[in-house]
Amino acid sequence: MKSIIAPSILAADFANLEKEVQMINESQADWIHVDVMDGVFVPNISFGIPVVQAIHRHAAKPLDVHLMIVQPERYIEAFHKAGASVISVHEEATPHLHRVIEQIRALGIKAGVALNPHTQIAVLENVIESIDVVCLMSVNPGFGGQSFIENTYKKVRQLKSLIAQSKSKALIEIDGGVNQHNAKSLLEAGADVLVAGNFVFSSVNPKGVIQQLKNL
């Protein structure tokens, strides 16, 4: 399977959001990654449901909504209605992970679980068969533009092994610090989805960068 490329709209020019979404529409990107931060689970606030709705109005690609918020179960249905095709919640943000996974899947969309850099892959052993996407944070969540954490390669291999053992169909998504120096190695380790923010949007040729990632 060709890798899935998901530019992160968090790194876009918010004053020209429609234009930025249109650029992604015209590119070889597969998903649009949307980081929702509440200022509680992570030390930053990004945007909420109205902005996701606005992105969805102009998007021709599925919205991959990453909820970096506490008690995500309160907002699953609202983000689904706003246009999410994938919703990922943090294992660290809810005490009832299986229930939230089932809540997302009941809406007919992909259920994702995100793990912070310090969180062990083993926490997914009892739910991996129900997960569609595992989002491995390769930076500490909360801000764009951080440096890639090298231990991520080890976690990708561990997760790939768990997925194979359990016969899960979960995709492995990498979020944080993805660039031309690590993207190919991540795919070789077993990643399926690459989230790229600053690497795409700070480029003079964002569509070319997306094409470069897509053709690795």
Backbone as a chain_set.jsonl record, in Angstrom:
{"seq": "MKSIIAPSILAADFANLEKEVQMINESQADWIHVDVMDGVFVPNISFGIPVVQAIHRHAAKPLDVHLMIVQPERYIEAFHKAGASVISVHEEATPHLHRVIEQIRALGIKAGVALNPHTQIAVLENVIESIDVVCLMSVNPGFGGQSFIENTYKKVRQLKSLIAQSKSKALIEIDGGVNQHNAKSLLEAGADVLVAGNFVFSSVNPKGVIQQLKNL", "coords": {"N": [[0.84, -1.197, 0.0], [0.535, 2.189, -0.873], [1.963, 4.905, 0.915], [0.087, 6.992, 3.169], [-0.407, 10.403, 3.055], [-0.703, 13.124, 5.174], [-1.108, 16.291, 5.448], [-0.642, 18.67, 8.048], [-2.931, 20.923, 9.136], [-2.51, 22.678, 11.158], [-0.141, 23.994, 10.817], [-0.649, 25.722, 8.802], [-1.414, 28.866, 7.096], [-3.52, 30.667, 8.882], [-4.948, 32.92, 8.24], [-5.472, 32.628, 5.641], [-7.009, 30.321, 5.197], [-8.858, 28.937, 3.539], [-7.556, 29.036, 1.062], [-5.261, 27.54, 1.682], [-6.357, 25.032, 2.238], [-7.377, 24.474, -0.273], [-4.994, 24.214, -1.682], [-4.066, 21.79, -0.596], [-6.122, 20.148, -1.526], [-5.521, 20.131, -4.249], [-3.172, 18.817, -4.321], [-1.12, 15.799, -3.945], [-1.824, 14.797, -1.534], [-3.485, 12.711, 0.911], [-5.13, 12.782, 3.203], [-6.399, 15.387, 5.377], [-4.889, 16.594, 8.143], [-6.027, 17.458, 11.306], [-5.428, 19.217, 14.09], [-6.717, 19.408, 17.235], [-6.642, 21.28, 20.085], [-6.913, 21.779, 23.595], [-5.798, 23.345, 25.616], [-5.655, 22.243, 28.097], [-5.228, 19.391, 28.26], [-3.013, 19.568, 26.646], [-0.447, 22.134, 26.508], [-1.526, 24.316, 24.971], [-3.794, 26.081, 22.817], [-5.704, 25.442, 20.007], [-7.937, 25.273, 17.826], [-11.525, 24.873, 17.431], [-14.699, 23.234, 16.995], [-16.194, 24.961, 15.104], [-14.153, 25.84, 13.319], [-13.241, 23.435, 12.262], [-15.555, 22.705, 10.886], [-15.535, 24.744, 8.974], [-13.176, 24.165, 7.553], [-13.937, 21.69, 6.529], [-15.943, 22.425, 4.743], [-14.567, 23.303, 2.543], [-12.874, 21.266, 1.904], [-11.631, 18.601, -0.091], [-10.593, 16.28, 0.611], [-10.456, 13.596, 3.052], [-11.022, 14.428, 6.513], [-8.787, 14.132, 9.094], [-9.068, 14.025, 12.253], [-7.5, 14.973, 15.138], [-7.799, 14.706, 18.427], [-6.589, 16.432, 20.984], [-7.458, 16.603, 23.734], [-9.057, 16.727, 26.963], [-11.372, 14.329, 28.279], [-12.508, 13.364, 25.732], [-14.726, 12.001, 24.843], [-16.979, 13.552, 25.15], [-17.225, 15.104, 22.914], [-17.192, 13.688, 20.557], [-19.381, 13.08, 18.782], [-20.035, 15.661, 17.915], [-17.727, 16.472, 16.502], [-17.763, 14.58, 14.507], [-20.113, 15.353, 13.153], [-19.168, 17.782, 12.299], [-17.541, 17.075, 10.253], [-15.497, 15.145, 10.376], [-13.631, 12.35, 9.243], [-11.907, 10.586, 10.309], [-11.322, 10.072, 13.693], [-9.148, 10.626, 16.269], [-8.306, 9.838, 19.572], [-6.573, 10.522, 22.644], [-4.911, 8.002, 24.441], [-4.099, 8.631, 26.97], [-5.922, 10.476, 27.803], [-8.431, 9.62, 28.494], [-10.281, 7.533, 30.717], [-11.75, 5.438, 29.823], [-11.104, 3.938, 27.38], [-11.771, 1.87, 25.495], [-14.543, 2.139, 25.338], [-14.771, 4.681, 24.167], [-13.551, 4.245, 21.683], [-15.419, 2.462, 20.57], [-17.593, 4.176, 20.509], [-16.818, 6.01, 18.543], [-16.568, 4.323, 16.298], [-19.169, 3.477, 16.007], [-20.344, 5.55, 14.706], [-19.68, 5.179, 12.141], [-17.203, 5.907, 11.166], [-13.548, 6.095, 11.021], [-11.741, 4.947, 13.841], [-9.299, 6.268, 15.905], [-6.371, 5.982, 17.992], [-4.214, 7.882, 19.889], [-0.836, 8.062, 21.042], [1.28, 9.407, 23.491], [4.815, 10.353, 23.509], [6.056, 9.072, 25.737], [4.449, 6.937, 26.368], [3.799, 3.49, 26.663], [3.666, 0.976, 24.11], [2.361, -1.33, 24.827], [0.002, -0.688, 26.201], [-2.037, -0.819, 24.429], [-2.713, -3.418, 23.939], [-5.133, -4.748, 24.615], [-7.043, -3.534, 23.09], [-6.317, -3.225, 20.468], [-7.36, -4.618, 18.279], [-9.709, -3.35, 17.721], [-9.079, -0.887, 16.783], [-8.61, 1.522, 14.201], [-6.639, 3.318, 13.406], [-3.464, 4.007, 14.725], [-1.961, 6.618, 16.239], [1.167, 7.629, 16.589], [2.843, 9.813, 18.596], [5.546, 11.677, 17.689], [6.743, 13.813, 18.685], [6.491, 15.821, 21.667], [3.166, 16.472, 22.417], [1.327, 19.47, 21.556], [2.542, 21.698, 20.425], [3.527, 22.907, 17.183], [6.338, 22.335, 14.949], [8.395, 21.1, 16.409], [11.336, 19.132, 17.326], [12.007, 15.912, 15.992], [11.575, 12.87, 17.778], [13.878, 10.406, 18.308], [13.458, 7.838, 19.332], [11.119, 6.997, 18.308], [11.237, 5.288, 16.084], [11.763, 2.77, 17.188], [9.378, 2.381, 18.602], [7.564, 2.246, 16.497], [8.297, -0.177, 15.285], [7.726, -1.937, 17.401], [4.957, -1.571, 17.608], [4.145, -2.415, 15.071], [4.704, -5.122, 15.281], [2.884, -5.883, 17.31], [0.457, -5.38, 15.994], [0.606, -7.258, 13.917], [0.676, -9.677, 15.386], [-1.833, -9.663, 16.581], [-3.475, -9.662, 14.446], [-4.668, -7.336, 13.68], [-5.995, -4.595, 11.737], [-5.032, -2.101, 11.915], [-3.752, 1.09, 11.011], [-0.535, 2.65, 11.094], [0.253, 5.747, 12.22], [2.331, 8.605, 12.046], [3.098, 11.432, 13.877], [4.545, 14.464, 14.042], [7.369, 16.354, 13.586], [8.071, 15.179, 11.145], [10.005, 14.86, 8.237], [12.193, 15.362, 5.349], [14.4, 13.945, 6.136], [13.714, 11.83, 7.816], [11.421, 10.545, 6.921], [11.43, 8.382, 4.996], [12.746, 6.373, 6.452], [10.923, 5.977, 8.511], [8.749, 4.894, 7.124], [9.94, 2.554, 6.236], [10.291, 1.303, 8.671], [7.735, 0.632, 9.27], [5.597, 2.409, 9.27], [2.468, 3.789, 8.13], [1.026, 6.122, 7.678], [1.881, 9.458, 7.249], [2.122, 12.398, 8.989], [2.579, 15.744, 8.241], [3.592, 18.947, 8.987], [4.988, 21.763, 9.45], [7.048, 21.128, 7.653], [5.744, 20.883, 5.234], [4.16, 23.3, 4.973], [5.929, 25.422, 5.358], [7.464, 25.379, 3.195], [8.581, 26.579, -0.038], [7.344, 25.377, -2.075], [4.813, 23.751, -1.446], [3.1, 21.746, -2.541], [4.911, 20.292, -4.033], [6.538, 19.235, -2.018], [4.722, 17.555, -0.727], [4.287, 15.753, -2.82], [6.84, 14.692, -2.975], [6.98, 13.297, -0.504], [4.917, 11.493, -0.92], [5.895, 9.889, -2.921], [7.925, 8.381, -1.837]], "CA": [[0.0, 0.0, 0.0], [1.225, 3.478, -0.886], [1.797, 5.628, 2.164], [-0.933, 8.045, 3.247], [0.199, 11.671, 3.453], [-1.724, 13.946, 5.831], [-0.592, 17.597, 5.885], [-1.282, 19.182, 9.266], [-3.431, 22.28, 8.925], [-2.039, 23.511, 12.267], [1.001, 24.78, 10.338], [-1.1, 26.549, 7.68], [-1.681, 30.284, 7.323], [-4.935, 30.713, 9.261], [-5.585, 34.068, 7.594], [-5.792, 32.201, 4.278], [-7.28, 28.9, 5.401], [-9.498, 28.367, 2.344], [-6.497, 28.875, 0.059], [-4.397, 26.451, 2.118], [-7.112, 23.784, 2.03], [-7.427, 24.264, -1.716], [-3.684, 23.692, -2.069], [-4.055, 20.366, -0.254], [-7.04, 19.492, -2.473], [-4.876, 20.02, -5.56], [-1.925, 18.068, -4.147], [-1.242, 14.339, -3.844], [-2.155, 14.419, -0.152], [-4.618, 11.789, 1.044], [-5.973, 13.275, 4.291], [-6.044, 16.65, 6.009], [-4.763, 16.347, 9.58], [-6.571, 18.609, 12.033], [-5.06, 19.104, 15.504], [-7.593, 20.161, 18.141], [-5.988, 21.365, 21.393], [-7.823, 22.442, 24.545], [-5.112, 24.119, 26.645], [-5.697, 21.492, 29.358], [-4.45, 18.174, 28.004], [-1.744, 20.076, 26.129], [-0.302, 23.541, 26.9], [-1.784, 25.199, 23.837], [-5.159, 26.054, 22.303], [-5.652, 25.636, 18.555], [-9.252, 25.666, 17.32], [-12.569, 23.921, 17.798], [-15.664, 22.692, 16.039], [-16.51, 25.84, 13.976], [-13.061, 25.866, 12.348], [-13.289, 22.139, 11.573], [-16.664, 22.827, 9.931], [-15.094, 25.618, 7.881], [-12.223, 23.385, 6.754], [-14.692, 20.652, 5.829], [-16.698, 23.028, 3.637], [-13.694, 23.505, 1.382], [-11.98, 20.115, 1.746], [-11.962, 17.49, -0.985], [-9.917, 15.118, 1.198], [-10.983, 13.271, 4.387], [-10.448, 15.116, 7.662], [-8.196, 13.269, 10.112], [-9.158, 14.937, 13.398], [-6.699, 14.498, 16.278], [-8.291, 15.406, 19.61], [-5.674, 16.544, 22.121], [-8.359, 17.226, 24.704], [-9.523, 15.853, 28.04], [-12.735, 13.814, 28.125], [-12.886, 13.504, 24.32], [-16.035, 11.374, 24.589], [-18.026, 14.58, 25.156], [-17.248, 15.858, 21.66], [-17.054, 12.794, 19.397], [-20.487, 13.269, 17.83], [-19.949, 17.017, 17.362], [-16.671, 16.517, 15.484], [-18.275, 13.792, 13.378], [-21.039, 16.227, 12.417], [-18.374, 18.861, 11.706], [-16.94, 16.583, 9.018], [-14.369, 14.231, 10.576], [-13.672, 10.984, 8.712], [-11.103, 9.847, 11.286], [-11.173, 10.781, 14.965], [-8.192, 9.988, 17.176], [-8.29, 10.333, 20.951], [-5.374, 10.095, 23.356], [-5.054, 6.979, 25.479], [-3.837, 9.265, 28.253], [-6.933, 11.498, 28.079], [-9.724, 9.047, 28.879], [-10.155, 6.279, 31.466], [-12.619, 4.419, 29.21], [-10.655, 3.978, 25.99], [-12.549, 0.965, 24.643], [-15.872, 2.744, 25.15], [-14.653, 5.793, 23.222], [-13.311, 3.632, 20.371], [-16.708, 1.961, 20.085], [-18.417, 5.363, 20.253], [-16.405, 6.545, 17.243], [-16.877, 3.356, 15.235], [-20.633, 3.417, 15.844], [-20.715, 6.635, 13.796], [-19.324, 4.777, 10.784], [-15.932, 6.508, 10.768], [-12.371, 5.419, 11.561], [-11.389, 5.258, 15.228], [-7.866, 6.298, 16.135], [-5.85, 6.193, 19.348], [-2.902, 8.525, 19.878], [0.019, 7.788, 22.201], [2.364, 10.336, 23.741], [6.121, 9.697, 23.365], [6.451, 8.245, 26.886], [3.458, 5.877, 26.613], [4.192, 2.187, 26.141], [2.796, 0.34, 23.11], [1.618, -2.411, 25.491], [-1.31, -0.244, 26.691], [-3.039, -1.068, 23.382], [-2.869, -4.859, 23.714], [-6.503, -5.222, 24.762], [-7.979, -2.805, 22.222], [-5.732, -3.041, 19.137], [-8.201, -5.196, 17.218], [-10.832, -2.443, 17.46], [-8.553, 0.412, 16.361], [-8.33, 1.68, 12.774], [-5.408, 4.103, 13.259], [-2.709, 4.348, 15.926], [-1.167, 7.815, 15.986], [2.321, 7.721, 17.483], [3.405, 11.155, 18.683], [7.004, 11.664, 17.586], [7.144, 14.985, 19.48], [5.542, 16.001, 22.755], [2.057, 17.191, 21.803], [0.988, 20.8, 22.034], [3.087, 22.752, 19.571], [4.145, 22.495, 15.939], [7.716, 22.748, 14.73], [9.349, 20.505, 17.352], [12.279, 18.158, 16.78], [11.605, 14.509, 15.973], [12.143, 12.025, 18.838], [14.455, 9.253, 17.602], [12.928, 6.573, 19.868], [9.893, 6.668, 17.572], [11.466, 4.128, 15.208], [11.599, 1.574, 18.031], [7.956, 2.226, 18.899], [6.898, 1.804, 15.261], [8.551, -1.615, 15.129], [6.965, -2.63, 18.442], [3.545, -1.514, 17.248], [3.964, -3.273, 13.895], [4.699, -6.489, 15.796], [1.605, -6.089, 18.003], [-0.594, -5.426, 14.973], [0.725, -8.545, 13.228], [0.309, -10.743, 16.323], [-3.269, -9.609, 16.883], [-4.188, -9.642, 13.163], [-5.364, -6.054, 13.562], [-5.813, -3.884, 10.469], [-4.728, -0.709, 12.267], [-2.688, 1.819, 10.333], [0.38, 3.35, 11.979], [0.398, 7.143, 11.824], [3.398, 9.316, 12.751], [2.724, 12.844, 13.976], [5.504, 15.329, 14.713], [8.751, 16.426, 13.134], [8.317, 14.395, 9.928], [10.64, 15.651, 7.184], [12.909, 14.6, 4.325], [15.475, 13.161, 6.748], [13.231, 10.65, 8.551], [10.183, 9.971, 6.373], [11.658, 7.068, 4.386], [13.075, 5.419, 7.526], [9.673, 5.683, 9.217], [7.987, 3.969, 6.281], [10.657, 1.266, 6.252], [10.064, 0.702, 9.994], [6.369, 0.105, 9.306], [4.558, 3.446, 9.288], [1.553, 3.842, 6.978], [0.5, 7.489, 7.511], [2.823, 10.492, 7.692], [1.588, 13.743, 9.203], [3.651, 16.728, 8.045], [3.074, 20.3, 9.163], [5.943, 22.795, 9.039], [7.807, 20.659, 6.496], [4.93, 21.197, 4.049], [3.651, 24.668, 4.845], [7.01, 26.403, 5.332], [8.166, 25.212, 1.926], [8.172, 27.464, -1.142], [6.557, 24.547, -2.985], [4.164, 22.747, -0.597], [2.612, 20.608, -3.332], [6.084, 19.5, -4.392], [6.957, 18.498, -0.827], [3.74, 16.479, -0.56], [4.593, 14.773, -3.857], [8.078, 14.036, -2.556], [6.619, 12.338, 0.549], [4.031, 10.468, -1.499], [6.648, 9.01, -3.824], [9.002, 7.662, -1.141]], "C": [[0.873, 1.244, 0.0], [0.978, 4.189, 0.43], [0.723, 6.7, 2.039], [-0.252, 9.301, 3.77], [-0.903, 12.598, 3.964], [-1.115, 15.265, 6.299], [-1.377, 18.118, 7.086], [-1.637, 20.65, 9.094], [-3.007, 23.225, 10.05], [-0.903, 24.435, 11.819], [0.622, 25.72, 9.189], [-1.22, 28.016, 8.086], [-3.171, 30.437, 7.616], [-5.677, 31.888, 8.629], [-6.003, 33.744, 6.158], [-6.149, 30.715, 4.265], [-7.924, 28.251, 4.178], [-8.456, 28.091, 1.259], [-5.59, 27.695, 0.402], [-5.075, 25.092, 1.924], [-7.184, 23.462, 0.544], [-6.104, 23.73, -2.242], [-3.593, 22.199, -1.78], [-4.961, 19.583, -1.202], [-6.346, 19.192, -3.796], [-3.602, 19.18, -5.512], [-2.193, 16.563, -4.148], [-1.507, 13.869, -2.417], [-3.401, 13.546, -0.124], [-5.63, 12.274, 2.079], [-5.548, 14.693, 4.654], [-6.046, 16.416, 7.513], [-5.135, 17.614, 10.342], [-6.318, 18.415, 13.529], [-5.927, 20.01, 16.362], [-6.991, 20.115, 19.539], [-6.818, 22.22, 22.341], [-7.137, 23.306, 25.601], [-5.124, 23.458, 28.01], [-4.864, 20.222, 29.213], [-3.072, 18.522, 27.461], [-1.664, 21.577, 26.43], [-0.488, 24.507, 25.739], [-3.254, 25.065, 23.462], [-5.079, 26.296, 20.802], [-6.985, 26.159, 18.045], [-10.255, 24.574, 17.656], [-13.493, 23.573, 16.647], [-15.974, 23.65, 14.883], [-15.417, 25.884, 12.907], [-13.003, 24.544, 11.58], [-14.412, 22.155, 10.539], [-16.242, 23.654, 8.721], [-14.104, 24.897, 6.968], [-12.971, 22.367, 5.903], [-15.463, 21.204, 4.633], [-15.864, 23.139, 2.368], [-12.857, 22.27, 1.041], [-12.527, 19.087, 0.761], [-11.313, 16.194, -0.501], [-10.509, 14.851, 2.581], [-10.274, 14.043, 5.49], [-10.052, 14.103, 8.729], [-8.068, 14.12, 11.377], [-8.509, 14.304, 14.626], [-7.078, 15.32, 17.502], [-7.269, 15.331, 20.742], [-6.422, 17.283, 23.221], [-8.717, 16.219, 25.785], [-10.979, 15.471, 27.786], [-13.239, 13.95, 26.682], [-14.262, 12.93, 23.997], [-17.17, 12.393, 24.534], [-18.225, 15.218, 23.78], [-17.178, 14.998, 20.4], [-18.138, 13.063, 18.355], [-20.41, 14.641, 17.162], [-18.874, 17.103, 16.28], [-17.031, 15.647, 14.279], [-19.206, 14.645, 12.52], [-20.303, 17.372, 11.719], [-17.622, 18.408, 10.46], [-15.793, 15.612, 9.164], [-14.634, 12.87, 9.942], [-12.867, 10.027, 9.581], [-11.077, 10.696, 12.552], [-10.235, 9.976, 15.848], [-8.246, 10.665, 18.537], [-7.022, 9.821, 21.621], [-5.706, 9.063, 24.418], [-4.932, 7.613, 26.854], [-4.966, 10.2, 28.7], [-8.284, 10.948, 28.514], [-9.531, 7.739, 29.639], [-10.937, 5.13, 30.831], [-12.335, 4.33, 27.717], [-11.501, 3.089, 25.077], [-13.923, 1.551, 24.338], [-15.821, 3.872, 24.111], [-14.39, 5.278, 21.808], [-14.625, 3.151, 19.767], [-17.658, 3.113, 19.752], [-18.099, 5.949, 18.873], [-16.829, 5.604, 16.12], [-18.377, 3.249, 14.977], [-21.141, 4.503, 14.901], [-20.339, 6.326, 12.352], [-18.05, 5.416, 10.265], [-14.78, 5.766, 11.436], [-12.06, 5.917, 12.977], [-9.884, 5.171, 15.398], [-7.541, 6.471, 17.603], [-4.455, 6.772, 19.217], [-2.155, 8.215, 21.171], [1.1, 8.853, 22.301], [3.713, 9.61, 23.684], [6.496, 8.754, 24.511], [5.562, 7.017, 27.077], [3.864, 4.583, 25.918], [3.171, 1.65, 25.132], [1.887, -0.701, 23.768], [0.236, -1.985, 25.988], [-2.413, -0.527, 25.674], [-3.366, -2.544, 23.197], [-4.322, -5.322, 23.731], [-7.525, -4.482, 23.894], [-7.52, -2.736, 20.769], [-6.617, -3.57, 18.015], [-9.374, -4.295, 16.854], [-10.386, -1.103, 16.881], [-8.276, 0.416, 14.86], [-7.003, 2.393, 12.519], [-4.775, 4.275, 14.631], [-1.784, 5.499, 15.566], [-0.051, 7.899, 17.025], [2.855, 9.146, 17.447], [4.929, 11.047, 18.673], [7.602, 12.987, 18.072], [6.192, 15.022, 20.67], [4.407, 16.898, 22.262], [1.831, 18.579, 22.397], [1.456, 21.928, 21.151], [3.635, 22.161, 18.279], [5.61, 22.89, 15.918], [8.736, 22.177, 15.678], [10.245, 19.481, 16.658], [11.765, 16.736, 16.974], [12.322, 13.723, 17.069], [12.582, 10.694, 18.231], [13.92, 7.902, 18.088], [11.672, 6.118, 19.134], [10.076, 5.442, 16.684], [11.245, 2.819, 15.969], [10.122, 1.326, 18.304], [7.173, 1.77, 17.664], [7.077, 0.301, 15.084], [7.787, -2.434, 16.164], [5.476, -2.684, 18.086], [3.251, -2.41, 16.05], [3.884, -4.735, 14.317], [3.38, -6.81, 16.494], [0.455, -6.212, 17.007], [-0.58, -6.774, 14.258], [0.262, -9.695, 14.12], [-1.195, -10.809, 16.551], [-4.136, -9.665, 15.631], [-5.082, -8.407, 13.03], [-5.093, -5.455, 12.184], [-5.456, -2.414, 10.693], [-3.579, -0.152, 11.435], [-1.829, 2.525, 11.377], [0.625, 4.749, 11.426], [1.489, 7.798, 12.671], [3.102, 10.805, 12.703], [3.791, 13.612, 14.753], [6.898, 15.259, 14.143], [9.076, 15.605, 11.905], [8.911, 15.313, 8.857], [11.397, 14.743, 6.223], [13.983, 13.699, 4.911], [14.979, 11.867, 7.405], [12.053, 9.938, 7.907], [10.39, 8.566, 5.807], [11.952, 6.015, 5.441], [11.834, 5.034, 8.324], [8.831, 4.687, 8.429], [8.63, 2.588, 6.278], [10.464, 0.55, 7.581], [8.652, 0.147, 10.127], [5.26, 1.127, 9.334], [3.738, 3.428, 8.004], [1.119, 5.263, 6.642], [1.53, 8.47, 8.064], [2.098, 11.831, 7.788], [2.749, 14.714, 9.06], [3.051, 18.122, 8.102], [4.03, 21.344, 8.628], [6.711, 22.411, 7.79], [7.068, 20.985, 5.198], [4.71, 22.697, 3.924], [4.737, 25.751, 4.881], [7.81, 26.333, 4.038], [7.691, 26.235, 0.895], [7.32, 26.713, -2.147], [5.877, 23.427, -2.193], [3.676, 21.524, -1.371], [3.763, 19.694, -3.757], [6.585, 18.67, -3.224], [6.016, 17.322, -0.571], [4.003, 15.37, -1.582], [5.855, 13.985, -3.506], [7.808, 12.96, -1.493], [5.818, 11.172, -0.034], [4.819, 9.443, -2.325], [7.821, 8.291, -3.168], [8.819, 6.152, -1.244]], "O": [[1.827, 1.347, 0.77], [-0.109, 4.083, 0.998], [0.481, 7.242, 0.961], [0.407, 9.267, 4.809], [-1.902, 12.831, 3.283], [-0.649, 15.353, 7.435], [-2.603, 18.023, 7.136], [-0.766, 21.504, 8.929], [-3.13, 24.442, 9.912], [-0.725, 25.522, 12.37], [1.477, 26.433, 8.663], [-1.138, 28.357, 9.266], [-3.995, 30.349, 6.705], [-6.901, 31.853, 8.499], [-6.778, 34.475, 5.541], [-5.658, 29.952, 3.434], [-7.568, 27.128, 3.819], [-8.478, 27.04, 0.619], [-5.194, 26.937, -0.483], [-4.44, 24.126, 1.499], [-7.063, 22.302, 0.151], [-6.086, 22.89, -3.142], [-3.106, 21.429, -2.608], [-4.611, 18.484, -1.634], [-6.554, 18.135, -4.391], [-3.022, 18.869, -6.552], [-3.325, 16.115, -4.324], [-1.423, 12.675, -2.128], [-4.256, 13.623, -1.006], [-6.839, 12.188, 1.862], [-4.464, 15.14, 4.279], [-7.079, 16.082, 8.093], [-4.625, 18.698, 10.061], [-6.925, 17.548, 14.157], [-5.878, 21.233, 16.232], [-6.844, 19.039, 20.118], [-7.359, 23.254, 21.949], [-7.818, 23.941, 26.406], [-4.655, 24.045, 28.985], [-3.908, 20.01, 29.959], [-2.084, 17.858, 27.775], [-2.697, 22.227, 26.592], [0.319, 25.418, 25.553], [-3.884, 24.05, 23.758], [-4.448, 27.26, 20.367], [-7.144, 27.364, 17.852], [-9.885, 23.489, 18.106], [-13.107, 23.616, 15.479], [-16.017, 23.189, 13.742], [-15.722, 25.956, 11.716], [-12.743, 24.539, 10.377], [-14.229, 21.664, 9.425], [-16.555, 23.307, 7.582], [-14.19, 25.01, 5.745], [-12.685, 22.199, 4.717], [-15.615, 20.518, 3.622], [-16.392, 23.076, 1.258], [-12.203, 22.235, -0.001], [-13.711, 18.749, 0.774], [-11.464, 15.143, -1.124], [-11.012, 15.774, 3.222], [-9.069, 14.284, 5.412], [-10.877, 13.322, 9.202], [-7.088, 14.843, 11.552], [-8.92, 13.239, 15.086], [-6.72, 16.494, 17.602], [-7.108, 14.289, 21.377], [-6.086, 18.408, 23.591], [-8.684, 15.01, 25.557], [-11.722, 16.218, 27.149], [-14.271, 14.576, 26.438], [-14.89, 13.316, 23.01], [-18.211, 12.126, 23.936], [-19.273, 15.804, 23.511], [-17.113, 15.53, 19.292], [-17.836, 13.253, 17.177], [-20.692, 14.766, 15.971], [-19.088, 17.739, 15.249], [-16.639, 15.955, 13.153], [-19.092, 14.652, 11.294], [-20.748, 17.87, 10.685], [-17.123, 19.234, 9.696], [-15.157, 15.274, 8.165], [-15.72, 12.308, 10.085], [-13.109, 8.82, 9.59], [-10.838, 11.902, 12.49], [-10.482, 8.806, 16.14], [-8.235, 11.891, 18.643], [-6.464, 8.804, 21.211], [-6.651, 9.222, 25.191], [-5.589, 7.179, 27.8], [-4.971, 10.666, 29.839], [-9.183, 11.712, 28.865], [-8.702, 6.918, 29.247], [-10.803, 3.98, 31.251], [-13.205, 4.607, 26.891], [-11.903, 3.521, 23.996], [-14.405, 1.467, 23.208], [-16.72, 3.998, 23.279], [-14.94, 5.807, 20.842], [-14.908, 3.403, 18.595], [-18.44, 3.019, 18.806], [-19.003, 6.335, 18.131], [-17.383, 6.042, 15.112], [-18.801, 2.964, 13.857], [-22.24, 4.392, 14.357], [-20.636, 7.104, 11.446], [-17.832, 5.467, 9.054], [-14.993, 4.918, 12.302], [-12.107, 7.112, 13.27], [-9.265, 4.154, 15.086], [-8.327, 7.033, 18.365], [-3.61, 6.218, 18.514], [-2.749, 8.118, 22.245], [1.76, 9.167, 21.311], [3.756, 8.385, 23.798], [7.174, 7.751, 24.291], [5.894, 6.14, 27.875], [4.225, 4.58, 24.741], [1.966, 1.848, 25.288], [0.766, -0.922, 23.31], [-0.628, -2.841, 26.18], [-3.594, -0.481, 26.015], [-4.216, -2.886, 22.375], [-4.704, -6.192, 22.948], [-8.721, -4.766, 23.954], [-8.258, -2.239, 19.917], [-6.616, -3.019, 16.914], [-9.971, -4.458, 15.79], [-11.223, -0.272, 16.528], [-7.77, -0.563, 14.312], [-6.321, 2.109, 11.534], [-5.452, 4.642, 15.59], [-0.926, 5.368, 14.692], [-0.296, 8.202, 18.193], [3.27, 9.632, 16.395], [5.523, 10.407, 19.541], [8.792, 13.25, 17.901], [5.183, 14.317, 20.672], [4.668, 17.981, 21.74], [2.106, 18.826, 23.571], [0.846, 22.996, 21.123], [4.15, 21.043, 18.274], [6.07, 23.672, 16.749], [9.848, 22.7, 15.764], [9.952, 19.026, 15.552], [11.165, 16.411, 17.999], [13.526, 13.885, 17.269], [11.761, 9.945, 17.703], [13.928, 6.928, 17.336], [11.215, 4.989, 19.315], [9.153, 4.638, 16.549], [10.623, 1.886, 15.46], [9.663, 0.185, 18.245], [6.226, 0.993, 17.781], [6.122, -0.41, 14.771], [7.26, -3.501, 15.849], [4.825, -3.716, 18.246], [2.224, -3.087, 16.016], [3.087, -5.499, 13.774], [2.819, -7.887, 16.295], [-0.421, -7.062, 17.169], [-1.634, -7.364, 14.02], [-0.459, -10.584, 13.667], [-1.76, -11.893, 16.696], [-5.363, -9.708, 15.717], [-6.111, -8.436, 12.356], [-4.088, -5.769, 11.547], [-5.564, -1.591, 9.785], [-2.578, -0.825, 11.19], [-2.33, 2.948, 12.419], [1.134, 4.916, 10.318], [1.559, 7.569, 13.878], [2.881, 11.374, 11.633], [3.933, 13.441, 15.964], [7.546, 14.214, 14.209], [10.251, 15.35, 11.636], [8.394, 16.4, 8.601], [11.266, 13.52, 6.269], [14.434, 12.772, 4.239], [15.743, 10.911, 7.536], [11.718, 8.825, 8.312], [9.613, 7.658, 6.104], [11.468, 4.887, 5.344], [11.708, 3.891, 8.763], [8.268, 3.751, 8.996], [7.935, 1.573, 6.314], [10.471, -0.681, 7.623], [8.388, -0.699, 10.981], [4.088, 0.758, 9.413], [4.244, 3.095, 6.933], [0.872, 5.586, 5.48], [1.991, 8.333, 9.197], [1.539, 12.328, 6.81], [3.792, 14.53, 9.687], [2.121, 18.441, 7.361], [3.905, 21.771, 7.48], [6.999, 23.266, 6.953], [7.688, 21.322, 4.189], [5.033, 23.296, 2.899], [4.483, 26.885, 4.473], [8.721, 27.131, 3.816], [6.551, 26.698, 0.943], [6.65, 27.325, -2.978], [6.311, 22.277, -2.257], [3.824, 20.393, -0.906], [3.605, 18.475, -3.831], [7.01, 17.53, -3.408], [6.463, 16.224, -0.238], [3.948, 14.187, -1.247], [5.926, 12.774, -3.714], [8.34, 11.853, -1.573], [6.029, 10.015, 0.327], [4.44, 8.274, -2.407], [8.625, 7.661, -3.855], [9.632, 5.394, -0.717]]}, "num_chains": 1, "name": "protein.A"}
